[in-house]
Amino acid sequence: MTRGRADANPKKRLVTWIVVLAICCGCFYAYTRSHGSSALEYGSKSLRKLGSSYWRGDEDTSDSSAKLDEDGYDGVILKSFPVCDDRHSELIPCLDRNLIYQSRLKLDLSVMEHYERHCPLPEKRYNCLIPPPPGYKIPIKWPKSRDEVWKANIPHTHLAKEKSDQNWMVVKGDKIIFPGGGTHFHYGADKYIASMANMLNFPNNILNNGGNLRTVFDVGCGVASFGGYLLSSDIIAMSLAPNDVHQNQIQFALERGIPAYLGVLGTKRLPYPSRSFELAHCSRCRIDWLQRNGILLLELDRVLRPGGYFAYSSPEAYAQDEEDLRIWRAMSALVERMCWKIAAKRNQTVIWVKPLTNDCYMQKEPGSQPPMCKSDDDPDAVWGVPMEACITPYSSQVQAARGSGLAPWPARLTTPPPRLVDLGYSDEMFIKDMELWQRRVENYWNLLDQHIESDTVRNIMDMKANMGSFAAGLNNKEVWVMNVVPEDGPNTLKIIYDRGLIGTVHNWCESFSTYPRTYDLLHAWTIFSDIEKKDCSVVDLLLEMDRILRPKGFIILHDKRSIVELVKKYLGGLHWESVATADSQRDSAQDEDDVVFIIQKKMWLTSESLKESE
């Protein structure tokens, strides 16, 4: 009996020590969260690096440790950030359907709320490196990529089977081929685009209409072949689709080097200012335009320019069965009340045109539907703003000019747009900004020159675009730029669109709406300084940039010297390497302590991925 009691005491002490240890671990976790650092999920996967740069060997010249205290530069030292499970290789944190299910969010599926952004709380974030899929290869270069991509990079072939009769895509060996077809243009987007130009009597059947039609919004874009074939006509499209049953369509578009964005016409305004596009396009986009008093069609009206077009290719435009006729009559009545008119109708496509001025709106009977938006409504406020079922009137400037007053492309890129006055900016400020960024872009490319070829970079993101002058400085290169404007800064996105460029609004305390490995170059001008002021996590932003960036892609970090020194401490943990460093050009007082730091992401695969691909 005595021996039995003696055996029990150590067991009790062991249990006590386990409880104490668990409490200590919990306190340490809470401490790290309260001090601005991200929670770390320690993974067990090992990595295999496949060369450290395009032209160099496998040597690792960067510090292999990562210090994770963002304030004092002291703290836990890791050899590497953990690696997420392979099932997260296509993770989009704010468009993660698993998160929606786990969080039990009560969303209205009928209005597509489940396809809108729902971001995880900080403690629920995947603070780990997103692995590439097994067999991942450096993407095929533009312009060849428009027509083919590596199957291993996006290992999803169901669209090739589901849309086999529509020429969306075809699997051929280790590649996926894009013949240029679509749901409503089986015989090629190029012929379809020329047909639309012919319908509108544009010169030489070219849709850009002498440079007067430059920005296009393609809703429900599929794999973005329509937008891809517009590029040769000096037209740039914002191709939009949700992460729905046709999953990976936007991932295919970006892998092809075609501008695209994950989003949906749901309950929130599109992340674009008013009067952004000359043409909106829907080719069997499966959208119920009549729902909620026509609110989705009215949202299109908000983003269309004066005299802008809506091209609608759908059975309702030509079919004769009872249901299609009912929808067609109801849509025709709605757009008539919105003051739209039919510009052309042929075969399976109708093209409506929006009025140039407010004249038609002023003749509407009081109380008629849809109503005019309230005078205090800001049509350019878009971040998290609910849609309204109302007509957005034009400003007095548009009314006086009887149109947008924009120069044709390419003069539009360098001509001060009329909406500068909305921000209190002068033409002189615009020109000085353009000249400043032209010098900066030349400096960047001089630093990058020995590390890239002419086709190395295709998809570029400017994380803080201001007036879009960084993108304007790249106009002579075969690239496109996603211009991102912070949601809490000056609303310069309308200036960007008025220059014939594209972009979106975003808050960098959250994840961006894109797939992993979709951009070749990220330009981060003072983004980290902004994040510090917002008291958001630098680690979270670094991991998000790593998620977005393609293997062997580049980051141009242009920020304070202290920020650059902080980021350098994470290079080894992220499997990034330093490429070049230079003092910023002394163009203004704010640049006195600025540094330009060029980083390249290394190519690596998990050991498990290598085994699967062998």
N, C-alpha and C positions, 0 to 999 in steps of 0.2 A: 504493500500500500504506500509506504514511504517513497519507494522508487517511482511509483506512478505519479505522485504529486510533484516530485522533482522534475519529471519529464514534462509536466504541463507548463511550468513557469517559463522555460525558454520559448515555448511556442507562443505564449502570450506576449512575451517581450518582442518576438519576431513580428507578430501582427502589429504591435504598437509602432515599431520602427518603420514598417511598411506604410502605415497611415501617416506618420510624420513626414516621411519622404514624399508621399503623394501630395501632401499639403504644401511642402516647400516647392515642389515642381509647379504646382498651380499658381503659387505666389510669383514665382519667377516669370511664368508665362504672362500673368496679368501685368507685371512690371514692364516687360518688353513691349506689350501693346500700348500701355499708357505713355511710353516714351517715344512714340512715333515710329517704331520699327515694325515691320511686318511679322506676322507669325510665320514660323518656318516649319514646313512639313518635310521631315528628313526622309529622303528616299533611299532606296538600297541599290538602285541600278548603277552599273558602271558605264563609263562612256568610252567611245573609241573616236579619237580625232582623226579626220581624214584630210590632213594638210592644213596649215595655218593661214594661208592666203592663196590668191590666184597664182602668184608667181614664185612664192618661196616654199621652203621645205617645211618640216614638221616641228621646227624648233619653237619653243615657247619662251619668249623674251619678257613676258609680263609677269608681274607678281602673282603667284598662284593662290594667294589667300584673299579672302573677302572679309572686310571688317564691317559689321552690321549695325554699329551705333551711328545714327545719322547726325547726331549733335556734336559729340566730342571726338569722333573718329576712333574711339576705343570701344572694345566690346568683344563678343564672341567671334572667334576666327574659324572660318570654314575653308576647307580645300576647294569646295565647290557648292553651288546651290543644289538642292535635291532635284531630281528629275521626276516629272509627273508620269503616271502610268501611261502606257501606250494608247489606252482608250481615250485619252485626252489630247491626242495629237491634232485634233481639229477644234479644240475648245474655243468658244467665243463667250467669255464670262458673262456679259450682259445680255446675251441672247441664248442662254443655256436652258433648254427645255427641262433637263433633269433638275436644275435649280428650282424651276417653277413648280414641278411636281413635289419636290422635297419641302419647299416652303409653303405648300398648300395655298398658293395665292388664288384668290377668288376673282377670276378674270372672265370677261364676256367674250367667248370664242366667236360669237356672231359678228363682232366688230374688230376682230383680229388683235385683241389686246395681248394674246399669248405670243404674238410675233413682234411686239414692241419691246423696248429695252426694259429689263428688270435686273438691276445689278446686285451682286452678292454683298452682304455686309463685310466689313474688313476682316472679321474673324472667320468668314466663310470662303475667303479667296484661296485659290490654288497658288500658293507662293512657291512655285517650282518651275523649272524649265520645261517648256513644251517640246516633246521629242518629235522629230520628223518621222513619217511612216517608214516601214521597212523598204529598202531599196531606193530611197529618195535620191534624186539626181539634181544637179544644178539645172534650173529651168532652161528650156530652149530659148534662144534669143529672138528679139523682134527684128524684122517683121515676120520671120518664119513661124514664130509662136502664135500668130493670129490663126494659123491653120492646123497646128499640131502641138501637143504637149505630151510629156512623159506620163504614162498610165500610173507608174509607181507613185508619182507625186500626189495624185488625187485618185486613189484606187476605188472609184465608184463608176460602174458601167451600166447602172440600171436605166439612166436616161437614154443611152444608146439603144436599148431594147424597147423602152416605152415610146420613144419618139423615132423609131426606125423608119417610119413612113414619111417623116417630116425633115429628114436630113439635118437634125441638130448636131449629131456627133456619131462617129463610127469607130469601133475598136479595131485597130490594125496592128497586130504584133504587140510590141512594148509601147505603142503610142496610141493616143486618142486623136482622131482626125476630125476637123470641123469643116464640113463642105460649104457652110455659109447659109444653110437653110434655117427655117423657123416654122412655127405652127401655121403661119399664114403666108409664108413665102418659101415653099418647098424648093423652088427652082433657083433660090439664091437671093441674098439680101441686096446685092448690087442691082439686080434687075428691078426689084421691088422699090428701091430708093429712086432709081431713074424714073419709074412709073409715077411715083408721087410728085416728082419735080415736073413731069409732063402734065399731070393733072392741074398743077398750079401755074402752068405756062411760064416756068422759069427758063432763062436762057440756056440753051444747049442741054436741056434736061439735067442740069446740075442743081442739086437741092440747096446749095449754099446761096443761090440767088445773088451772085456778085458780091459775096461777103456780108450780105444783110441778114442771113440766117446762119448763126454761129453756134449757139448753145441749145442743146436738145435734152429733153427729159424722157427717157424710155422706161415706162412703168410696166412691171411684170416682164422683164427683159429676157428671161431664159438664160442662155449662155452668152448673151450680149453680142450676137453676130450682127445685129442691126447697127449697134454702136461701133463695132469694129470696122464695118465697111463704110461708115460715115467719115472716118478719119482721113481717107484719101481725098475727100472733098473739102478739107479744112473745116470740118464740123466736129465738135467734141460733144459727146453725150454723157450725161449722168445716167447710167444704167442701174435701175433699182429693182430689187426683188427680195422677198423674205426668205428666211431659212425654213422653208415649208416642205411639203411632200416632194418637191423637186430639189431637195437639198443638194448643196454643193454647186448650184448653178452660178452663184456669184464667185465662188472659189475658182471655177473653171474660167470665168471671164477674166479675173485678175491674173491667173496663171498664163493666160493668153496675152497679157499685156494691154488689156482693154479697160478703160476707166469703169469702175462699178462700185456699188455701195449696198450694204445690207440694210433694208428698211421696208416699211409697209405703209400703205394708206390705211390707217386704223382710226385712232381717236386723237392722236397728237398731230400738230402741224408737221409737215415735212421740214427737215432742217435746212431750208433754203429761204432766202428773203423773197419778198414780193418782186414780181417783174424780173425773174431770173432767166427765163427760157423763151426762145422764139418759137419752139415747136415742142409739143408734148405728143407722145406716141403710145398707143395701146394696140397690140396685135394679139387678139384673143387672150387678154391678160386676166380673164376670169374675175373681174371686179364688178360688183353690183353698184353701178353708178347712181341708181335711183334710191338707194337706202338712205334713211335719216334725212329726208327732205333734200336729197342731192348734195349732201355735205362733201362727198369726195370729189365730185365734179367742181364744186365751188372752191375746193382746195387747189385743184388744177388751175382754176381761173386766177387764184391769188398769185401763183408762181409764173403765169404766162405774161409776157410783155404786151404792151398795146399793139394790136394787130397781129398777135401771136396765133398759131394754128394748133388745133388738136386733130391728129390723124387717128381714126378709129377703124380698125379692120376686125370685123366680128360678124357672126351670122345675123345679128340684129340689123345690120346695115343692108342686107340683101335677101335674107330668107323670107319665105312667105307663109310659114306655119303660124298658127294663131298666137302662140306664146311669144315668138320673136317679133311679130307685128305689134303686139301689145307693148313690148319693151321699147321698140323703135318709136312708136307714137308718143310714149311717155317721155323718152329722152329728147325727142324733137321739141316737145312742148316745154320741157325744162330749159334747154339751151336757148330757146327763143325768149323765154322770160329773163335769161341771163344776158340777152342782147347779142348772142352769137348768131352768125349766119353761115349757111353752107357755102364754102368756097368752091368745093368740087365734090362730085360723087360719081364713082365709076366702079362697076363690078362689085367687089366685096369691101370697098373702102369708101368712107366718107371723111371729108376734111372740113372742119368748122373753123371760122376765124373770129377772133375776139375784136371788139370795137377799138378804135384808135383813141377815142376821147370819152368823156362822161356824158355826151349829149343824149344818148339813148337812156342812160340811167336816170337822167333828170326828167325824162318824160314818163317814168313809171308812176302808176297810180299809187297813192298812199295806201299802205297796208297790203300791197301786192307781194307775192312770194316768188323767189326768195328776197328778203329785205336787204337794204344796204347795211353794211357794217357800221357800228357806232363811230362817231367822230373821234372818240378817244382811243379807239383800237389801233395798236401799232402793228401794221401788216408785216413788219420785218422782225418782230419778236417771235422766236420759234422754239427755243430750247425748253421742252416740257410744256409748251403752251397748247391747250386743247384747241381742236379745230372749231370753227364757227360756221354755221350754215347761213352765210351772208355774202354779199357781193362787195369786194374791196374796190372802192372808187379810186380814181387816179388823183395824183397831187396836182396842184395848180400849175406846176412847172410842166407836167406832161400834157395837161389840158391846153396850155398856151402853145407848146411845141407841136401839138397834135401827133404825139408819138414819143418814143423813148429818147430821141435826139442823139442816138449813138452813131458813131462813125462805122462804116463797114470794116470787116476784118480784112487785112491785118492792122490797118491804121488804128482800129479800136484799142489794140493792146497798149498803145503809147499815147493816146489822146485822153486828156483829162475828162472824165465822164461828168454829166450834169449833177449826179447825186453826191458829188463831193460836198456840196453846200449843206446837205443833210447832216454832215458830221462837223461842219465848221472848218473844213479843209479848203485851202486855196489851190489853184492850178500850180502855183510855184512850189508848194509843199509836195504835190504829187510828182512833179518833174524831178525835184531834188531827191525824193525817196527812190525813184526809178534809177537815177544816176548812181546813188549810193549802192544800191543792191547789184547793179551791173558790175561795179568794181569788186564787190564782195564775192559774187559768183565767179568772176575771173580768178580771184585769189583762191577760192575753194578748189577750182578745177586745176589750178597750177599745183596745189598740194596733192590732188588725187591722180594727176596725170600719169605718173609712172606705175600706178596700181590698177588702172582700168584701160579697157579698149573702148572704141566708139559705141559698141553694143552691150557693154557690161551692165549698164543701168537703163532701166525702162520705167518702172513704176516708182515714183517719188512722192513722198509726203512732206509737206512743209507744216510742221506742228504748230507754228504760230505765224500765220501768213501775212498779218497786217493788211496791206493793200495789194498783195500778190506780186510784188516786184521781184522777189526771188524767182518765182515761176516765169515771169516775163524775161528775166535774164537768161533763161534756158531755152528760149523759143527757137534757137537755131539748132537744137539737138533733138534726136529722135526719142524724146521722153514725154511723159505727161505728169502733171503734178496735182495731187489732192491737197488743196489749200484749206487748212484747218484754222478756224478763228475761235478763240476762247469765248465761252458763253457769257462771261462777265466783263468783257472788254468792249472797246468801241466796235460797233456793228459794221465792220468794214467788208463783210462778205458780199454786200451788194455792190461795192466797188469792184471786187474781184470778178463777179459775174458780168458787170458792165464792161470789163476789159476783155471779155470773151474767154475767160478761164472758168474753172469749176472748183467747188469746194463744199465744206460743210461746217457746222458749228459743233463744238465739243468741249467737255470738261475733262481735263487730263487727270483729275482725281479718280476717274472711272476708266474702264476699259473701252477701247474703240470698237466700233461695229464693223469688224472685218475678220476674216479667217487668219489663222497663223500663216507665217511665211508668204506674205502677199506683197511686200514692198522691198525694192532693191536699195533704197536710200532714204534715210530719215534726216530731215534738217531740224535741229532742236536749238532754236535761237531763244535764249533766256527762259526756256520752259522750266528748267529746274529751279531757277530763282523764283519764278511764279509759284511753283509747287511748294517751296519752302514758306512763302508768305501765306499760303492757304493752309499751312500746317497739315499737308497731305504727305504720304510716304514716298520718299525718294526711291526706296527699294521697290515698291509697287510699280512705280513708273519705269524703272530700269527693266523689270521683268516683263512689263507690258510691251516695251520697245523691242525686247528680245523676241517676244511672241510674234509681233508684227513683221519683224525683219527676216528676210530670206537668209539662209546660210550663205556666207561669203558676201553678204550685203554690208553697206556702209552707214555710219552715223556721222553727221557733221554736228558736233557739239560746239555752240558759240555762246559762251557764258562767262561769268566771273571766274577769275583764277581759282578762288577757293572752291567753287563748284566743280571745276575740272579736276582739281586735286582729290576731291571726295569721290568722284566717279572713277578715277584711276584705281582706287582701292578695291573696286568691284570687278575689274577686268578679268582676273583669273577665275573668279567664281562663276562668271557668266560665259566663260570661254570666248571672250573678246580679246582683241589685241590692238595696241596703239599703232597707227599708220603714220601720222604726222601731227606736229604741233607748231603753231605759229601765233604770234601776237596779233590781235585784231588791228585792222587799219584804224588809225586815229581820226575817225570822221566826226566824232562828237564827244562831248564831255562824258557821256555814259559809257563810252568804249575804253576809258583810260585803263581799266583793270580787266578788260575782256581778253579771252584767249580762244583761238580756234583749235579744236582738238578733233582729229579724224580717227575713227574707230572702225575696225572690220570684225564682223562676226565669223567665227571659225565654223568649219563644217564638221559636224559630229553626229554619230548615231549611237543609240544604246546597244549594248552587247546583245540584248534580246532581239532587237531589230536586225542586226547583222546576221544572227543565226537564222531568222525567218527568211531573209532575202537570199541566203546562200543556197 
